[in-house]
Amino acid sequence: MRALFELLGETHAVTPLHRNGGLELRIGERQHAVAQRGLGHGEQLITVDGKPHRVRVAVKGAQIFVHAGGRTWTLEALDERAGGGGGTAADHVNAPMPGTVVALPVAVGASVTANQPVLVIESMKLETSIVAPRDGVVAELPFAKGASFEKGATLVRFVPLDGKGEG
């Protein structure tokens, strides 16, 4: 049974395949061998194509939050009948879950590169660096250090390096 997930603004079709007593996931046209083992205290060891990853996973409704290596990814299970979303939201980053701002390593007006940390949040007792989705200039940081925010709140807004807004 195929499922649709949204990650970083892109929709991915995922089909689980049970092969040789194990699990493979077909994501688009690629297949990946996957294994999972609980480590306790909410931590899991996920092995993808033989490469192990220590992660924490939280599920809330249709959303799956995966925390690994100081970053958090939010996958959203989509109803295939509703039609997928498209495009990316590269002009801003929304909060993947409710939390508190614990650090602001950049200021409004700063030029940043893709994957550069722009703020650090704490959520579910985990600190997560929020990174720039692309090169650009920080146009807005709506929350000060110590401020709380709700899931979905815009944490940072960007404009392209040339200063022209998108959309």
Order of alpha helices (4+ residues) and beta strands (2+ residues): beta-beta-beta-beta-beta-beta-beta-beta-beta-beta-beta-beta-beta-beta-beta-beta
